[in-house]
Amino acid sequence: MSVEALPRAAAAGPERAPDRALGRFARAFRRNPGAVAGLVVLLVLLALALLAPVLAPYDPIQISPADLLGPPSGQHWFGTDEYGRDILSRVLLGSRLTLCVGLVSVAISAVCGSVLGLLAGYYGGLTDTVIMRLIDVKLAFPSILLAMGIVAVLGPSLTNLMIAVGIGGIATYTRVVRASVLSAKEYLYVLAARAAGCTDRRIMFVHLLPNVLAPVIVLSALSVAGAILAASGLSFIGLGAQPPSPEWGAMLNDGQNYLRDAWWMTTFPGLAIMITVMAVNRLGDGLRDALDPRLRL
């Protein structure tokens, strides 16, 4: 290579590095058929949720006394409930509520937990002690019981449900980000940023945060499934979406008294929850395997 070509090669190297990293990630992800299947199923579910108002054959909250507890048929593919409402339409519209609760609650957990973890790991000392002792207090309470207490105080609603589930997951993100920052803040690029006069806020959010995002992304993908189950459980006991909202957990609660005579009222919402959770878990496993260099061959 000529002397003139060296600067061009040096300049082109960093530009191609993200492309190579992305290519390695894509290849590792494609080698996991379960993760690919989970991604496809999740994309289909998201498309159904977005198009639910168009795809739903009936109004999900329209009562039809002539169709009470109707079994699956050509007119109502998933049957009808105790008010004659179409189960298929309610499952389709319910996907929007359930996925929204899962994504928003995980976003709350990830943002709040990442900020607390950055502060604790970067500053250390008293800041670290105070934050981690508060996290220890939070971990003394089971997440589902804490969420139930928050909803009981704020009142049962879908918004309060998302806040409660989101608060319940903050501790895990705080511990993960703190552990990553404790090691990353000793790297040379952080020392160079300090020497260049960067503020603490810039070092934390511009230099450190992008380099500890990989475990946060994986944890977020895996946490969506848990958030959906927690939200469905709280809705099942009446602390989430309120009637007549077509939320999957609330639909399970509606159908529990008709298990013998109208199995379809619980079967189809239950299958929707199961398929969604399995797809999210498989996607999360694939992201973990692709982003963790220790798991690559």
Backbone as CSV, one residue per row, in Angstrom:
resi,resn,N_x,N_y,N_z,CA_x,CA_y,CA_z,C_x,C_y,C_z
1,MET,0.858,-1.205,0.000,0.000,0.000,0.000,0.881,1.237,0.000
2,SER,0.589,2.206,-0.840,1.385,3.416,-0.955,1.169,4.318,0.238
3,VAL,2.124,5.270,0.399,2.013,6.200,1.516,0.766,7.063,1.381
4,GLU,0.423,7.435,0.125,-0.753,8.263,-0.082,-2.040,7.548,0.287
5,ALA,-2.016,6.204,0.164,-3.240,5.439,0.433,-3.490,5.226,1.909
6,LEU,-2.437,5.388,2.745,-2.595,5.111,4.166,-3.633,6.014,4.835
7,PRO,-3.595,7.342,4.598,-4.636,8.175,5.231,-6.032,7.804,4.799
8,ARG,-6.167,7.444,3.488,-7.511,7.070,3.023,-7.970,5.790,3.693
9,ALA,-7.067,4.819,3.851,-7.442,3.560,4.505,-7.785,3.786,5.968
10,ALA,-6.969,4.669,6.609,-7.244,4.939,8.024,-8.583,5.631,8.202
11,ALA,-8.933,6.513,7.264,-10.225,7.207,7.362,-11.379,6.296,7.043
12,ALA,-11.161,5.360,6.100,-12.260,4.476,5.703,-12.520,3.388,6.729
13,GLY,-11.469,3.017,7.515,-11.636,1.924,8.474,-12.728,2.171,9.475
14,PRO,-12.709,3.297,10.213,-13.768,3.551,11.198,-15.147,3.638,10.588
15,GLU,-15.240,4.103,9.326,-16.558,4.204,8.708,-17.136,2.829,8.413
16,ARG,-16.238,1.888,8.064,-16.729,0.549,7.747,-16.921,-0.319,8.981
17,ALA,-16.314,0.091,10.122,-16.408,-0.736,11.327,-17.857,-0.965,11.763
18,PRO,-18.728,0.071,11.822,-20.123,-0.198,12.188,-20.819,-1.133,11.216
19,ASP,-20.465,-1.015,9.919,-21.075,-1.906,8.935,-20.668,-3.357,9.185
20,ARG,-19.397,-3.563,9.526,-18.941,-4.928,9.810,-19.600,-5.471,11.063
21,ALA,-19.721,-4.622,12.093,-20.378,-5.067,13.326,-21.837,-5.424,13.064
22,LEU,-22.506,-4.601,12.254,-23.902,-4.884,11.923,-24.019,-6.164,11.107
23,GLY,-23.056,-6.370,10.201,-23.074,-7.598,9.411,-22.862,-8.833,10.276
24,ARG,-21.951,-8.757,11.253,-21.738,-9.891,12.164,-22.989,-10.174,12.982
25,PHE,-23.629,-9.094,13.438,-24.863,-9.277,14.204,-25.948,-9.942,13.351
26,ALA,-26.104,-9.473,12.099,-27.141,-10.028,11.220,-26.874,-11.499,10.933
27,ARG,-25.612,-11.846,10.691,-25.288,-13.255,10.414,-25.542,-14.128,11.632
28,ALA,-25.151,-13.640,12.811,-25.378,-14.414,14.032,-26.864,-14.566,14.313
29,PHE,-27.633,-13.519,14.036,-29.075,-13.590,14.275,-29.742,-14.552,13.308
30,ARG,-29.330,-14.538,12.039,-29.948,-15.427,11.043,-29.645,-16.892,11.322
31,ARG,-28.559,-17.167,12.013,-28.229,-18.562,12.312,-29.131,-19.155,13.383
32,ASN,-29.951,-18.334,14.005,-30.866,-18.801,15.053,-32.282,-18.837,14.484
33,PRO,-32.752,-20.010,14.024,-34.087,-20.056,13.399,-35.209,-19.703,14.366
34,GLY,-35.044,-20.015,15.638,-36.074,-19.664,16.602,-36.228,-18.158,16.738
35,ALA,-35.109,-17.441,16.722,-35.164,-15.987,16.822,-35.792,-15.378,15.576
36,VAL,-35.451,-15.916,14.415,-36.041,-15.412,13.173,-37.545,-15.646,13.177
37,ALA,-37.950,-16.854,13.610,-39.385,-17.144,13.686,-40.077,-16.213,14.675
38,GLY,-39.442,-15.954,15.820,-40.023,-15.038,16.791,-40.182,-13.638,16.240
39,LEU,-39.169,-13.180,15.465,-39.252,-11.859,14.854,-40.392,-11.793,13.847
40,VAL,-40.536,-12.843,13.033,-41.602,-12.857,12.028,-42.973,-12.833,12.703
41,VAL,-43.147,-13.677,13.715,-44.433,-13.721,14.422,-44.730,-12.382,15.075
42,LEU,-43.711,-11.769,15.679,-43.929,-10.486,16.336,-44.275,-9.396,15.326
43,LEU,-43.644,-9.407,14.169,-43.971,-8.427,13.130,-45.404,-8.617,12.637
44,VAL,-45.829,-9.867,12.510,-47.209,-10.142,12.103,-48.179,-9.626,13.164
45,LEU,-47.852,-9.868,14.440,-48.720,-9.386,15.516,-48.789,-7.861,15.534
46,LEU,-47.656,-7.199,15.313,-47.661,-5.743,15.269,-48.487,-5.234,14.093
47,ALA,-48.387,-5.922,12.940,-49.186,-5.518,11.780,-50.672,-5.695,12.064
48,LEU,-51.035,-6.811,12.702,-52.434,-7.040,13.052,-52.941,-5.978,14.032
49,ALA,-52.058,-5.596,14.981,-52.460,-4.577,15.950,-52.696,-3.230,15.261
50,LEU,-51.814,-2.876,14.327,-51.960,-1.599,13.631,-53.193,-1.580,12.734
51,LEU,-53.487,-2.734,12.125,-54.603,-2.801,11.183,-55.883,-3.334,11.825
52,ALA,-55.867,-3.494,13.154,-57.013,-4.098,13.840,-58.335,-3.401,13.539
53,PRO,-58.415,-2.074,13.537,-59.722,-1.439,13.242,-60.245,-1.774,11.853
54,VAL,-59.323,-2.041,10.921,-59.740,-2.386,9.556,-60.081,-3.861,9.443
55,LEU,-59.305,-4.715,10.127,-59.479,-6.166,9.998,-60.616,-6.705,10.854
56,ALA,-60.942,-6.044,11.941,-61.994,-6.547,12.834,-63.332,-6.588,12.107
57,PRO,-63.978,-7.769,12.064,-65.233,-7.866,11.309,-66.417,-7.201,12.017
58,TYR,-66.325,-6.994,13.339,-67.430,-6.409,14.088,-66.895,-5.356,15.061
59,ASP,-67.806,-4.584,15.587,-67.462,-3.645,16.647,-67.165,-4.459,17.913
60,PRO,-65.971,-4.326,18.504,-65.610,-5.187,19.634,-66.404,-4.933,20.909
61,ILE,-67.091,-3.812,21.011,-67.857,-3.540,22.229,-69.360,-3.492,21.959
62,GLN,-69.769,-3.845,20.733,-71.186,-3.836,20.388,-71.885,-5.065,20.949
63,ILE,-72.894,-4.867,21.782,-73.642,-5.969,22.377,-74.688,-6.466,21.383
64,SER,-74.765,-7.810,21.281,-75.737,-8.422,20.370,-76.483,-9.526,21.116
65,PRO,-77.641,-9.232,21.708,-78.372,-10.235,22.502,-78.718,-11.491,21.717
66,ALA,-78.835,-11.398,20.396,-79.201,-12.577,19.605,-78.052,-13.559,19.449
67,ASP,-76.816,-13.151,19.785,-75.640,-13.997,19.565,-74.934,-14.373,20.860
68,LEU,-75.650,-14.433,21.968,-75.013,-14.710,23.247,-74.341,-16.082,23.252
69,LEU,-73.062,-16.133,23.681,-72.304,-17.378,23.855,-72.372,-18.269,22.619
70,GLY,-72.258,-17.652,21.451,-72.268,-18.427,20.215,-70.923,-19.110,19.982
71,PRO,-70.906,-20.393,19.601,-69.645,-21.104,19.365,-68.990,-20.614,18.075
72,PRO,-67.722,-20.967,17.856,-67.059,-20.581,16.600,-67.850,-21.061,15.386
73,SER,-68.003,-20.182,14.418,-68.786,-20.499,13.225,-68.263,-19.663,12.063
74,GLY,-68.881,-19.838,10.915,-68.492,-19.062,9.755,-68.759,-17.587,9.928
75,GLN,-69.745,-17.249,10.737,-70.067,-15.841,10.974,-69.181,-15.223,12.047
76,HIS,-68.912,-16.012,13.081,-68.028,-15.561,14.165,-66.946,-16.621,14.332
77,TRP,-65.777,-16.396,13.764,-64.731,-17.412,13.717,-64.269,-17.846,15.099
78,PHE,-64.223,-16.924,16.046,-63.782,-17.249,17.402,-64.960,-17.322,18.376
79,GLY,-66.187,-17.286,17.878,-67.355,-17.329,18.735,-67.679,-15.967,19.314
80,THR,-68.645,-15.959,20.223,-69.069,-14.718,20.886,-69.062,-14.916,22.394
81,ASP,-69.087,-13.789,23.129,-69.037,-13.867,24.584,-70.433,-13.772,25.188
82,GLU,-70.495,-13.533,26.493,-71.780,-13.535,27.187,-72.664,-12.349,26.810
83,TYR,-72.109,-11.379,26.120,-72.893,-10.235,25.645,-73.107,-10.270,24.132
84,GLY,-72.689,-11.342,23.502,-72.831,-11.463,22.059,-71.761,-10.732,21.271
85,ARG,-70.695,-10.285,21.925,-69.626,-9.565,21.233,-68.692,-10.554,20.537
86,ASP,-68.206,-10.180,19.380,-67.365,-11.057,18.575,-65.979,-11.186,19.210
87,ILE,-65.571,-12.429,19.508,-64.290,-12.670,20.177,-63.115,-12.317,19.260
88,LEU,-63.220,-12.642,17.977,-62.134,-12.330,17.042,-61.867,-10.824,17.007
89,SER,-62.907,-10.033,16.927,-62.736,-8.583,16.908,-62.106,-8.086,18.210
90,ARG,-62.508,-8.673,19.321,-61.961,-8.256,20.605,-60.502,-8.672,20.758
91,VAL,-60.148,-9.845,20.240,-58.750,-10.278,20.287,-57.875,-9.366,19.427
92,LEU,-58.363,-9.016,18.236,-57.597,-8.137,17.352,-57.389,-6.759,17.984
93,LEU,-58.462,-6.162,18.497,-58.334,-4.855,19.134,-57.573,-4.949,20.446
94,GLY,-57.709,-6.083,21.121,-56.983,-6.257,22.375,-55.483,-6.343,22.182
95,SER,-55.034,-6.751,20.995,-53.593,-6.819,20.732,-52.962,-5.439,20.840
96,ARG,-53.699,-4.408,20.470,-53.158,-3.047,20.563,-52.914,-2.672,22.022
97,LEU,-53.885,-2.980,22.873,-53.751,-2.623,24.287,-52.640,-3.430,24.949
98,THR,-52.620,-4.745,24.700,-51.644,-5.604,25.358,-50.220,-5.276,24.927
99,LEU,-49.995,-5.126,23.623,-48.655,-4.790,23.146,-48.236,-3.398,23.608
100,CYS,-49.174,-2.478,23.640,-48.869,-1.126,24.107,-48.438,-1.143,25.568
101,VAL,-49.153,-1.899,26.387,-48.787,-2.001,27.803,-47.392,-2.593,27.936
102,GLY,-47.099,-3.670,27.201,-45.792,-4.301,27.287,-44.672,-3.369,26.870
103,LEU,-44.829,-2.687,25.743,-43.768,-1.824,25.227,-43.573,-0.574,26.082
104,VAL,-44.680,0.070,26.474,-44.563,1.307,27.252,-43.996,1.034,28.644
105,SER,-44.451,-0.026,29.289,-43.947,-0.329,30.630,-42.464,-0.677,30.600
106,VAL,-42.022,-1.411,29.577,-40.598,-1.722,29.451,-39.799,-0.452,29.152
107,ALA,-40.358,0.441,28.351,-39.674,1.717,28.080,-39.489,2.511,29.369
108,ILE,-40.519,2.532,30.224,-40.399,3.228,31.509,-39.291,2.604,32.354
109,SER,-39.294,1.278,32.428,-38.268,0.582,33.215,-36.878,0.849,32.665
110,ALA,-36.716,0.749,31.332,-35.397,0.889,30.719,-34.843,2.294,30.886
111,VAL,-35.662,3.312,30.653,-35.183,4.697,30.747,-34.825,5.046,32.194
112,CYS,-35.748,4.805,33.102,-35.490,5.153,34.507,-34.344,4.320,35.086
113,GLY,-34.355,3.025,34.815,-33.302,2.165,35.337,-31.933,2.482,34.761
114,SER,-31.874,2.824,33.468,-30.590,3.153,32.842,-30.016,4.441,33.423
115,VAL,-30.859,5.446,33.643,-30.384,6.706,34.220,-29.857,6.475,35.640
116,LEU,-30.604,5.731,36.442,-30.148,5.447,37.805,-28.866,4.627,37.797
117,GLY,-28.767,3.652,36.901,-27.558,2.851,36.816,-26.354,3.661,36.381
118,LEU,-26.556,4.594,35.435,-25.471,5.477,35.006,-24.977,6.338,36.169
119,LEU,-25.905,6.923,36.899,-25.522,7.781,38.019,-24.778,6.989,39.095
120,ALA,-25.309,5.823,39.439,-24.688,5.016,40.494,-23.307,4.517,40.074
121,GLY,-23.192,4.027,38.835,-21.922,3.480,38.399,-20.864,4.535,38.138
122,TYR,-21.274,5.689,37.633,-20.293,6.711,37.262,-19.787,7.471,38.483
123,TYR,-20.677,7.914,39.345,-20.262,8.730,40.488,-19.761,7.887,41.659
124,GLY,-20.373,6.715,41.877,-19.965,5.899,43.002,-20.231,6.591,44.327
125,GLY,-19.500,6.177,45.365,-19.583,6.843,46.663,-20.983,6.895,47.234
126,LEU,-21.351,8.055,47.755,-22.650,8.229,48.397,-23.789,8.071,47.413
127,THR,-23.613,8.586,46.187,-24.662,8.449,45.171,-24.966,6.990,44.894
128,ASP,-23.914,6.195,44.726,-24.075,4.765,44.474,-24.748,4.085,45.662
129,THR,-24.332,4.432,46.866,-24.887,3.792,48.065,-26.378,4.076,48.204
130,VAL,-26.755,5.338,48.028,-28.163,5.704,48.191,-29.029,5.013,47.141
131,ILE,-28.588,5.072,45.875,-29.394,4.484,44.798,-29.519,2.983,44.982
132,MET,-28.426,2.307,45.280,-28.473,0.849,45.378,-29.220,0.386,46.623
133,ARG,-29.178,1.167,47.701,-29.974,0.777,48.877,-31.468,0.914,48.580
134,LEU,-31.839,1.952,47.813,-33.238,2.077,47.405,-33.643,0.926,46.498
135,ILE,-32.732,0.515,45.628,-33.015,-0.632,44.755,-33.162,-1.898,45.579
136,ASP,-32.333,-2.054,46.616,-32.456,-3.229,47.484,-33.803,-3.256,48.191
137,VAL,-34.272,-2.087,48.621,-35.594,-2.014,49.256,-36.676,-2.416,48.265
138,LYS,-36.538,-1.942,47.023,-37.522,-2.299,45.995,-37.510,-3.799,45.734
139,LEU,-36.318,-4.397,45.703,-36.210,-5.836,45.428,-36.763,-6.686,46.564
140,ALA,-36.969,-6.085,47.732,-37.554,-6.836,48.841,-39.036,-7.125,48.615
141,PHE,-39.638,-6.417,47.667,-41.054,-6.624,47.360,-41.169,-7.337,46.012
142,PRO,-41.942,-8.408,45.923,-42.192,-9.026,44.608,-42.797,-8.013,43.645
143,SER,-42.356,-8.053,42.393,-42.772,-7.042,41.413,-44.280,-6.991,41.250
144,ILE,-44.932,-8.167,41.222,-46.365,-8.189,40.990,-47.114,-7.574,42.179
145,LEU,-46.608,-7.818,43.410,-47.254,-7.218,44.585,-47.028,-5.707,44.614
146,LEU,-45.831,-5.279,44.219,-45.569,-3.852,44.153,-46.466,-3.180,43.126
147,ALA,-46.625,-3.838,41.970,-47.503,-3.282,40.932,-48.944,-3.222,41.422
148,MET,-49.378,-4.254,42.118,-50.740,-4.239,42.668,-50.925,-3.091,43.652
149,GLY,-49.918,-2.840,44.495,-50.021,-1.748,45.449,-50.070,-0.393,44.760
150,ILE,-49.256,-0.220,43.706,-49.244,1.055,42.984,-50.587,1.301,42.308
151,VAL,-51.129,0.263,41.661,-52.422,0.414,40.994,-53.524,0.672,42.019
152,ALA,-53.423,0.023,43.169,-54.435,0.244,44.206,-54.419,1.688,44.691
153,VAL,-53.228,2.294,44.740,-53.116,3.688,45.183,-53.563,4.646,44.088
154,LEU,-53.093,4.407,42.862,-53.395,5.315,41.754,-54.791,5.111,41.180
155,GLY,-55.329,3.896,41.344,-56.630,3.581,40.768,-56.483,2.688,39.550
156,PRO,-57.422,1.750,39.356,-57.329,0.824,38.212,-57.596,1.523,36.888
157,SER,-56.604,1.498,36.009,-56.741,2.014,34.660,-55.567,1.516,33.840
158,LEU,-55.670,1.630,32.534,-54.602,1.140,31.668,-53.329,1.968,31.849
159,THR,-53.456,3.268,31.992,-52.283,4.125,32.180,-51.570,3.808,33.482
160,ASN,-52.334,3.680,34.559,-51.730,3.347,35.846,-51.122,1.953,35.833
161,LEU,-51.702,1.054,35.050,-51.144,-0.290,34.919,-49.759,-0.232,34.275
162,MET,-49.607,0.565,33.211,-48.304,0.688,32.559,-47.275,1.300,33.502
163,ILE,-47.684,2.308,34.272,-46.763,2.929,35.232,-46.342,1.922,36.293
164,ALA,-47.299,1.154,36.800,-47.002,0.198,37.862,-46.054,-0.902,37.386
165,VAL,-46.338,-1.471,36.226,-45.465,-2.530,35.695,-44.092,-1.957,35.360
166,GLY,-44.058,-0.718,34.846,-42.780,-0.097,34.529,-41.927,0.133,35.768
167,ILE,-42.521,0.631,36.839,-41.784,0.852,38.090,-41.272,-0.478,38.639
168,GLY,-42.061,-1.531,38.474,-41.654,-2.829,38.999,-40.393,-3.385,38.348
169,GLY,-40.059,-2.935,37.135,-38.886,-3.469,36.443,-37.661,-2.585,36.485
170,ILE,-37.718,-1.456,37.193,-36.592,-0.512,37.195,-35.343,-1.120,37.824
171,ALA,-35.509,-1.888,38.886,-34.353,-2.381,39.640,-33.415,-3.218,38.775
172,THR,-33.966,-4.079,37.943,-33.124,-4.948,37.116,-32.261,-4.132,36.167
173,TYR,-32.838,-3.125,35.519,-32.056,-2.290,34.603,-30.989,-1.502,35.351
174,THR,-31.314,-1.017,36.546,-30.345,-0.256,37.320,-29.115,-1.099,37.639
175,ARG,-29.316,-2.320,38.065,-28.197,-3.189,38.421,-27.366,-3.557,37.193
176,VAL,-28.041,-3.842,36.076,-27.314,-4.227,34.861,-26.476,-3.066,34.336
177,VAL,-27.066,-1.884,34.247,-26.339,-0.721,33.719,-25.220,-0.318,34.670
178,ARG,-25.470,-0.337,35.959,-24.423,0.010,36.925,-23.217,-0.904,36.785
179,ALA,-23.453,-2.215,36.666,-22.341,-3.155,36.522,-21.554,-2.885,35.246
180,SER,-22.235,-2.559,34.160,-21.543,-2.268,32.899,-20.743,-0.975,32.982
181,VAL,-21.309,0.049,33.646,-20.634,1.340,33.744,-19.397,1.243,34.638
182,LEU,-19.458,0.433,35.685,-18.316,0.304,36.588,-17.062,-0.154,35.851
183,SER,-17.234,-1.028,34.867,-16.078,-1.473,34.080,-15.778,-0.537,32.919
184,ALA,-16.828,-0.003,32.283,-16.610,0.823,31.092,-15.984,2.172,31.428
185,LYS,-16.234,2.704,32.623,-15.719,4.045,32.927,-14.209,4.071,33.113
186,GLU,-13.576,2.903,33.195,-12.123,2.843,33.313,-11.430,2.720,31.960
187,TYR,-12.192,2.658,30.874,-11.584,2.532,29.556,-10.923,3.845,29.147
188,LEU,-10.017,3.743,28.172,-9.230,4.894,27.758,-10.095,5.993,27.145
189,TYR,-11.169,5.620,26.434,-11.965,6.662,25.784,-12.658,7.549,26.808
190,VAL,-12.973,7.007,27.992,-13.560,7.826,29.052,-12.504,8.755,29.643
191,LEU,-11.304,8.224,29.869,-10.224,9.059,30.373,-9.878,10.168,29.383
192,ALA,-9.910,9.836,28.089,-9.635,10.848,27.069,-10.716,11.923,27.057
193,ALA,-11.967,11.514,27.240,-13.052,12.490,27.276,-12.914,13.429,28.469
194,ARG,-12.494,12.881,29.610,-12.272,13.733,30.772,-11.128,14.711,30.517
195,ALA,-10.051,14.205,29.914,-8.902,15.064,29.629,-9.266,16.166,28.638
196,ALA,-10.231,15.874,27.756,-10.654,16.869,26.770,-11.614,17.896,27.360
197,GLY,-11.981,17.724,28.623,-12.840,18.696,29.285,-14.322,18.439,29.139
198,CYS,-14.719,17.233,28.758,-16.147,16.911,28.625,-16.822,16.934,30.002
199,THR,-18.055,17.371,30.036,-18.811,17.367,31.287,-19.215,15.950,31.653
200,ASP,-19.569,15.767,32.920,-19.998,14.436,33.365,-21.223,13.969,32.589
201,ARG,-22.156,14.897,32.344,-23.365,14.516,31.614,-23.035,14.038,30.209
202,ARG,-22.097,14.725,29.541,-21.719,14.304,28.194,-21.008,12.950,28.214
203,ILE,-20.150,12.746,29.189,-19.446,11.461,29.282,-20.441,10.333,29.511
204,MET,-21.409,10.553,30.394,-22.365,9.489,30.720,-23.276,9.154,29.551
205,PHE,-23.850,10.177,28.924,-24.899,9.931,27.937,-24.394,9.856,26.501
206,VAL,-23.204,10.404,26.222,-22.669,10.364,24.865,-21.613,9.280,24.706
207,HIS,-20.804,9.071,25.734,-19.702,8.118,25.622,-20.017,6.774,26.305
208,LEU,-20.552,6.814,27.517,-20.782,5.571,28.254,-22.059,4.849,27.830
209,LEU,-23.162,5.593,27.746,-24.447,4.951,27.488,-24.460,4.130,26.198
210,PRO,-23.956,4.655,25.053,-23.978,3.813,23.832,-23.178,2.526,23.970
211,ASN,-22.178,2.515,24.854,-21.344,1.330,25.002,-21.887,0.329,26.016
212,VAL,-22.970,0.666,26.703,-23.603,-0.292,27.623,-25.025,-0.604,27.181
213,LEU,-25.364,-0.226,25.940,-26.734,-0.430,25.463,-27.036,-1.884,25.109
214,ALA,-26.015,-2.654,24.722,-26.273,-4.034,24.278,-27.020,-4.856,25.338
215,PRO,-26.557,-4.904,26.603,-27.326,-5.659,27.600,-28.699,-5.060,27.870
216,VAL,-28.833,-3.731,27.730,-30.135,-3.099,27.939,-31.119,-3.526,26.848
217,ILE,-30.639,-3.598,25.596,-31.496,-4.018,24.490,-31.972,-5.444,24.696
218,VAL,-31.034,-6.327,25.067,-31.399,-7.734,25.295,-32.374,-7.850,26.457
219,LEU,-32.089,-7.158,27.548,-32.972,-7.215,28.717,-34.351,-6.658,28.385
220,SER,-34.399,-5.613,27.570,-35.690,-5.031,27.190,-36.513,-6.026,26.385
221,ALA,-35.850,-6.699,25.425,-36.572,-7.676,24.607,-37.135,-8.808,25.461
222,LEU,-36.340,-9.260,26.429,-36.807,-10.346,27.290,-37.858,-9.858,28.290
223,SER,-37.795,-8.572,28.661,-38.721,-8.059,29.672,-40.114,-7.798,29.122
224,VAL,-40.237,-7.620,27.807,-41.554,-7.358,27.232,-42.502,-8.513,27.539
225,ALA,-41.999,-9.735,27.433,-42.843,-10.904,27.715,-43.331,-10.885,29.157
226,GLY,-42.411,-10.614,30.094,-42.811,-10.545,31.491,-43.792,-9.422,31.762
227,ALA,-43.597,-8.286,31.086,-44.514,-7.163,31.265,-45.901,-7.507,30.744
228,ILE,-45.976,-8.201,29.616,-47.277,-8.599,29.072,-47.980,-9.553,30.029
229,LEU,-47.240,-10.512,30.585,-47.847,-11.453,31.533,-48.297,-10.734,32.796
230,ALA,-47.459,-9.810,33.301,-47.840,-9.075,34.512,-49.068,-8.205,34.263
231,ALA,-49.093,-7.523,33.118,-50.239,-6.670,32.805,-51.507,-7.498,32.622
232,SER,-51.377,-8.639,31.951,-52.546,-9.500,31.770,-53.043,-10.040,33.098
233,GLY,-52.092,-10.377,33.990,-52.485,-10.859,35.312,-53.213,-9.797,36.119
234,LEU,-52.717,-8.568,36.066,-53.384,-7.493,36.798,-54.741,-7.162,36.195
235,SER,-54.852,-7.210,34.881,-56.150,-6.994,34.238,-57.111,-8.126,34.580
236,PHE,-56.579,-9.330,34.737,-57.413,-10.484,35.072,-58.108,-10.293,36.420
237,ILE,-57.411,-9.656,37.359,-58.015,-9.451,38.681,-58.676,-8.082,38.803
238,GLY,-58.807,-7.378,37.665,-59.571,-6.140,37.648,-58.791,-4.882,37.950
239,LEU,-57.443,-4.947,37.931,-56.631,-3.780,38.255,-56.035,-3.113,37.016
240,GLY,-56.413,-3.582,35.843,-55.878,-3.009,34.615,-56.970,-2.371,33.787
241,ALA,-57.045,-2.804,32.530,-58.075,-2.273,31.630,-59.461,-2.574,32.189
242,GLN,-60.330,-1.597,32.107,-61.676,-1.725,32.652,-62.681,-1.996,31.531
243,PRO,-63.770,-2.724,31.844,-64.801,-3.007,30.833,-65.327,-1.716,30.224
244,PRO,-65.647,-1.741,28.949,-65.650,-2.902,28.041,-64.390,-3.029,27.192
245,SER,-63.243,-2.502,27.663,-61.999,-2.549,26.882,-61.625,-3.997,26.554
246,PRO,-61.318,-4.292,25.296,-60.994,-5.669,24.900,-59.527,-6.013,25.156
247,GLU,-59.145,-6.091,26.437,-57.779,-6.453,26.788,-57.734,-7.940,27.081
248,TRP,-56.646,-8.620,26.678,-56.609,-10.081,26.741,-56.773,-10.608,28.165
249,GLY,-56.093,-10.007,29.134,-56.236,-10.468,30.512,-57.651,-10.281,31.025
250,ALA,-58.263,-9.149,30.698,-59.655,-8.913,31.107,-60.600,-9.894,30.419
251,MET,-60.291,-10.263,29.169,-61.129,-11.247,28.465,-61.049,-12.612,29.135
252,LEU,-59.876,-12.971,29.643,-59.759,-14.229,30.387,-60.625,-14.196,31.638
253,ASN,-60.641,-13.071,32.306,-61.478,-12.938,33.490,-62.955,-13.047,33.136
254,ASP,-63.358,-12.461,32.001,-64.760,-12.541,31.580,-65.179,-13.982,31.296
255,GLY,-64.241,-14.772,30.775,-64.613,-16.124,30.367,-64.438,-17.197,31.415
256,GLN,-63.889,-16.854,32.602,-63.611,-17.897,33.592,-64.887,-18.551,34.125
257,ASN,-65.999,-17.830,34.098,-67.256,-18.409,34.595,-67.971,-19.244,33.541
258,TYR,-67.412,-19.304,32.334,-68.074,-20.036,31.243,-67.149,-21.093,30.636
259,LEU,-66.210,-21.601,31.443,-65.232,-22.558,30.917,-65.899,-23.837,30.406
260,ARG,-66.936,-24.294,31.058,-67.607,-25.535,30.652,-68.468,-25.343,29.414
261,ASP,-69.143,-24.224,29.323,-70.126,-24.030,28.260,-69.609,-23.202,27.096
262,ALA,-68.580,-22.366,27.330,-68.073,-21.482,26.263,-66.548,-21.419,26.365
263,TRP,-65.904,-22.531,26.029,-64.438,-22.622,26.141,-63.718,-21.597,25.275
264,TRP,-64.355,-21.163,24.195,-63.691,-20.251,23.267,-63.458,-18.863,23.877
265,MET,-64.195,-18.516,24.917,-64.033,-17.201,25.523,-62.661,-17.040,26.179
266,THR,-62.099,-18.130,26.683,-60.771,-18.072,27.307,-59.684,-18.654,26.415
267,THR,-60.054,-19.589,25.535,-59.039,-20.259,24.718,-58.328,-19.288,23.777
268,PHE,-59.063,-18.483,23.055,-58.440,-17.628,22.038,-57.655,-16.463,22.644
269,PRO,-58.138,-15.765,23.673,-57.267,-14.774,24.321,-56.034,-15.418,24.959
270,GLY,-56.218,-16.614,25.547,-55.074,-17.301,26.134,-54.039,-17.693,25.095
271,LEU,-54.494,-18.172,23.942,-53.561,-18.493,22.858,-52.837,-17.246,22.362
272,ALA,-53.546,-16.134,22.301,-52.909,-14.886,21.854,-51.789,-14.483,22.806
273,ILE,-52.039,-14.583,24.112,-51.001,-14.265,25.091,-49.831,-15.223,24.955
274,MET,-50.116,-16.516,24.824,-49.059,-17.519,24.742,-48.183,-17.304,23.509
275,ILE,-48.797,-17.081,22.352,-48.035,-16.897,21.120,-47.175,-15.633,21.202
276,THR,-47.740,-14.559,21.735,-46.990,-13.304,21.849,-45.789,-13.457,22.772
277,VAL,-46.000,-14.063,23.922,-44.921,-14.231,24.892,-43.830,-15.153,24.334
278,MET,-44.216,-16.228,23.675,-43.222,-17.124,23.092,-42.417,-16.421,22.009
279,ALA,-43.073,-15.632,21.169,-42.373,-14.923,20.100,-41.376,-13.918,20.685
280,VAL,-41.799,-13.177,21.697,-40.905,-12.192,22.313,-39.725,-12.879,22.982
281,ASN,-39.967,-13.990,23.661,-38.879,-14.720,24.320,-37.870,-15.255,23.310
282,ARG,-38.354,-15.807,22.209,-37.441,-16.325,21.193,-36.632,-15.191,20.564
283,LEU,-37.271,-14.059,20.331,-36.547,-12.910,19.792,-35.497,-12.427,20.790
284,GLY,-35.849,-12.361,22.057,-34.889,-11.928,23.073,-33.707,-12.870,23.175
285,ASP,-33.958,-14.171,23.121,-32.857,-15.137,23.146,-31.933,-14.951,21.949
286,GLY,-32.513,-14.703,20.781,-31.705,-14.499,19.586,-30.865,-13.238,19.676
287,LEU,-31.440,-12.157,20.202,-30.672,-10.926,20.378,-29.539,-11.121,21.364
288,ARG,-29.797,-11.844,22.435,-28.739,-12.108,23.418,-27.592,-12.878,22.791
289,ASP,-27.927,-13.935,22.033,-26.873,-14.739,21.411,-26.098,-13.955,20.364
290,ALA,-26.776,-13.071,19.638,-26.109,-12.324,18.574,-25.272,-11.168,19.101
291,LEU,-25.694,-10.570,20.223,-24.988,-9.408,20.748,-23.889,-9.767,21.737
292,ASP,-23.943,-10.960,22.318,-22.927,-11.371,23.286,-21.786,-12.066,22.561
293,PRO,-20.591,-11.473,22.495,-19.498,-12.105,21.751,-19.042,-13.419,22.357
294,ARG,-19.315,-13.640,23.643,-18.901,-14.889,24.276,-19.717,-16.074,23.792
295,LEU,-20.908,-15.808,23.212,-21.769,-16.881,22.748,-21.628,-17.153,21.257
296,ARG,-20.790,-16.355,20.569,-20.610,-16.570,19.136,-19.579,-17.649,18.891
297,LEU,-19.768,-18.381,17.825,-18.799,-19.399,17.434,-17.685,-18.781,16.631
